[in-house]
């Protein structure tokens, strides 16, 4: 086959580029654990990079080239630098590209079966083998450059430490203790995880350094009194680990300024990866009215959102997190009252169904609000409570 025939095959593949990209990204998502924590804008970026590499490889193949040109190599170095800044390990990034390359070759061979002769297949194979070597080296170089800069700056190193906690790279107490000693800090353990963003369109579009500055401003307003807080940014959001003693001040500052966020109950540092996925997923999927007048989501909100969006959470965990004290033997009557209120739709009819005075029923609903933090009369809190009540038993 000649240039024109390769061009026709390439054009056919490019027409279905969206499907090809989705197939490649799906295989990377399934095969590389670190990429399963990505969603929203992060997955969109992965798709964009995949689409660029697929289109570029086909262009070079049609042109008879056997390797990536210098400008593509430099772009890959930039991607490696960005992944270091995001806290993604170079091993995971390189493996993702290798898995993606295999998936791309397999997809191309299936879609172009019978239309390529041996010379064209060998040419495409040579280009892809050479490219994956260039890709691996370029990503590693860019990642190492950024990692070196991060490690030479204490604040950046502390951010890198928190990034590692959030992706589960620092998973043992011993490793966490040693890293903290090296940095000369005493991070809170257990710690309150806060994922926050400024309200308005700039939250997702702000450059990383601007977001970091906003986060530092947030900590300045909080004036932490407990152990050394940690701060980083991920996907345009500020992530803070604060002492439980500072949790109230963090919530107050977020509520009084143009921020909205998710504040989780204290957890061990070794458990922060799962906590971050829960909180970040809640920020990604929560409807605007879920944040309420304080602009905050809590554990129960995040758990319900994770359940609705297929997150890694069990119904029993959601029920326990949301209803909590209502599940104790002494509060069975409160849970029964709440279910009757949801079933009947009004306090008076629920009181009649339970054979209690309407004032008694209203008092019980106030106790539900006090114990769970959710007002059954307001739309979103009611939805959270009703979802938990609908889960058996």
N, C-alpha and C positions, 0 to 999 in steps of 0.2 A: 504493500500500500504506500501511497505517496502523501505529500503534504495535504492535498485536498481531501483525501479519504480520512486522514487523522482528524482534520478540522471538522468533518461531518460527524464523526463519532464523538468528538469533544463537545460539539454544539448540542448533540442529543443528551449528553450527560449533564451539561450546564443547564439545560431546560428543566431538568429534574433535580437541580442542585439542592433545593430545600429538602426534598425527601432524602437525598444522599447525605446531607449534613445531619438530619435527624437520626438517621441510622447509625452514623459514626458516633455522634454524641451519646446515643443510647448505649452503645457498646462500651464507651469510655466510662459512662455513669455506672454501668454494671460491673466493670472489671477493676476500677480504681477506687478504693474505699474513700480516699480523701475528697473525691469529686461528688460523692453522694450527699455531702453537706452543702453543696452549692445549689442555689435557686435564684429565681428572679433575675436581677441585673447581672449576676455572676454567670449564670448559664447562658444568658444572651451574649455575653462576651465570648464564652467558649464557642458558641455557634458561629459568631462573627469570625473568629480566628480560624475555625475549621473551614468555613466557607471560603475564606481567602486562600488558605493552603490548597484546597481542592482545585479552585479555579486557576491558581497560579501554576500548579503542577501540570494541569492539562494544557495551559498556554505554552509552557516550556517544552512539553512533549511534542506538541504540534510543531513547534519551531525547531525541533531536533536537538534541544539542549540536553545536557547530561547532569547539570548541577544548578543549584540556586545561585543567582547573581549576588554581588556584594550588597546591594541595597536591601535584598530580602534577608540576608544574613544579619544585617544591622537591625532590621525590624524585629527579628527573632531575639536578638540580644535585649532589645527594649522590652519585649514580652517577658523575658527572664527576669529583668530588673523589676518589672511590675509585680511578678509573682512573689519575688522576695519581699517586696514592700507589703503585699497582701498576707504574708505569713504562710504561703503554700510551699511545701518542701520541694526541692529540686528533683528528688527521686520520684515524687508523685507526678510532677509536671512532665518529666521526660517519659515516664511510663505511659502517661495519658496520650502523648504524641505517638509513641510506638504502637499502642493499642489502636489508636485512630488510623494510623497508616495501614496496619493490617486490615482493618475494617474497610478502608477505602479501596485497597487493592482487590479485596474480595468482591466488593460491590461493583467496581468497574468491570472486573472479569465476568461477572454475571450479566451485567447490562449490555456489554459489548461482545458477548459470546458469538462466535461465527463471523464477526466483522473485522477481526484483527488477524494478521498473519504473524508468523513467528518473530520476524524482525521487529514488528511494532510492539509485541508483548515484551520482548527482551529489552527494547528501548525504554518502555514504561517502567519495567522492573529495575533497570539500571538507574534511571532517574530517581525512583522512589528510594532505593537503597542508599544512593549517594545523599539524597536530601535528608533522610532520617538521621544520617551521621552528622550532616551539617546542622540540622535542627537541634540534636542533642547537645552538640558542642556549643552552639550559639546560646541556647537557653542556659546552659551551665555557666558559661562565661558571664552572661548578663546577671544571672542570679548571684554569682560569687562577687561581682562588682558591687551590687546593691547590698549584699549581706555584709561585706567588709565595711561599707560606709555606715551601715546600721550599727555594727558592733563597735565602731570607734566613737560612737556618741551614746552617752549613758541613757538619755531619754529614749532614743530610738531602740537601744538594747532592751530597755524595760518594756517598750511596746512589743518588741519581738518576743519577749518572754510571755507576755499576755497572749499574743497571737498563737504561740505554741500551746498554751493552755486551752485556747478556744478550739483548736483543731485536734486536740488530743495527743500532741507529740510529747508533752510532758505529763505522763500519765501516772507516775509513781511518786509517792511522798518523798522518797529519797532524792530523786532527780529534781523535784521542785525545790527541796531544801537546799541542795547544792547550788542550783542556779541562782536562787535568791541570795545565798552567801557570796557568790561571785560578784553579783551586782551590788552588794552591800545594802540590801533592803530587807524589810520584814513585811511581806505582803499579808493582808488579812486572811486568816484561815480558821473557821469558815468565813466566806465572803459573800457579800450581796452583789449579784450581777445586774448591771444596768445597761440596757441597749437603748439609745436615744437618738433622736434626730430633730433638727430645727423644723418647725412647721413651714410649709410653703414649698415652692418648686425647687429651691436651692438645695434642699437636703440631699437629693440624689445626684445633683449636678455639680456640687462643690468640689474643687480640687482637694486632694488628700490633705495637703498642708493646711488649707483653710479650715477643713473639718477638724484637724488636730488642734488648731488655734481655738476653735469654738469649744472643743472639749476641755482644753486647759482653762478657758474662761469659765466653763461650767464648774470645774473643780475649785476655781478661785472663789466662786460664789458660795460653794458648799463649805469651804474652810474645814476640811476633814480634821477630826481630832483623834481618830483611831490609828490603826496600823497604816503603813504606806500604801496608798491607793495605787492601782495600775490603770493605765489608759491607753487605748489604741483606737484605730478607726478601721471599719470594714464595710465595704459597699456604701460609702457615704454616710455611715452611722457612727456615732461615738459609742465605744464600749468601755465601761468602767467597772472595776472591781473595788468595792468599798467595804469598810468595816461595818458590821451590823450596827455598831454605835452611831455610824454616820448615815444609815439608811433613811431615817426620818428627815434629815437635812437635805439629802439628795432629792427625795420625793417632793419636799416643799419648794426647792429651787426649780425643779422641772415644772411644777404646777403654777409657779408665779412668773415664769418667763416663756417666751415662744418656743417651747420644746414639747415634744411628746415622747413617751418611752415606755419600756417594759421593765419593771423592777421585780426581781424574783426574790424569794425567801433565801436566807443564808444556806450555802452549800459548801462542801469541802472543795479545795482547789482542784483536787484530782477528778472532780465530777463536773468541771466547768464546760467541757466540750458538749456534753448532752444538754446542759443548761443553756448554753449559747444557741444551739440549734433550736431549742424550744422558744427562746425569747426572740431571736431574729426571725423565725418563722411567723411568730405572732405579729411582729412589726410589719412583715411583708404582706400578710393576709387580712389583718384586722380592718373592718369597715370604720370609717371616720367616727361614727357615733359610739363605737366601743370604748374609745379613750375617755369619755366622760368629761366632767368639768375640770378635773385635775390633769387631764392629758396623760393618764397612766393606765397601763395594763398590769395585771398581777398574775400570779401563778395560775389561778383558776381560769382567767381569761385565756391565757396562753395554752393551757391544757385543752380547753374546749375547741379552740381554733386548730390545734394540732390534730384532734380527733376528726374534725370536719374535713380537714385537708389531707388526711391519710398520713399523718406524721407518726413517728415511732413512739406511740403511747397506747396504753391499754385502757379500755372503758373503766375497769375497776380503779385505775389510778386517777382518772378524771373524776369519778364519783367521790373518791376519798378526798381529793384536793379541793373540790368545790364545796361539798357538803360538810366535810370535816366534823365539827362538834355535833352536828345534827344526827350523826350516825351512832352516837353513844346512847346507851340504854335510857339515861335520864332525859333525853331529848326526843324520844320517839314521837311524843305528841306534837312537837314542832314540825317534824318531817311529815307527819300525817296531815297537819294543818296546811302545810305548804302544798302538798299534793292535792288536797281538796280545793284549795284556792285556784290552782291551775286548772283543775278539772271543771270546776263550776264557773269560773270566769269572773266572780265578784265576791267580795267579802261577806255580804249578807247571805247570799245563797250557800256559800261554803259553811258559814256558821250554822245555818239551818240543817245542812247535811250532817254536820258533826254534833248537832244538838248542844251547841254552846252559844253564849251571848255574843253578839257582834263585836262588842268591845273586847271580850276575851280573845276573839280571833284576831282582831287588830293588834292587840298586845303581843300575841304570839308571832305575828308577822314582823313586828318591830324587833323582837328577840332574834328572829331569823336574820334580819339585817345586821344586828349587832354582832352575832356570832360568825356569820359568813363574810361580812363586808359587802354583801349584795342586797340591794333594795328590790324586792319582788314587784314593786309598783312601777319601776323604770324599765324601758324596753330592753336594753342590752343586758343589765343584771338579771332581769327576769328570764331572758333567753338562756343565759349561762346556768341559772338555777334549774330551769325547766329541762334543759338538756341532761344535766346530772341526774335529775329525778326520773327521767325516762330510761335510765340505764338500770337494768336488773342487777341485784334483786330489789 
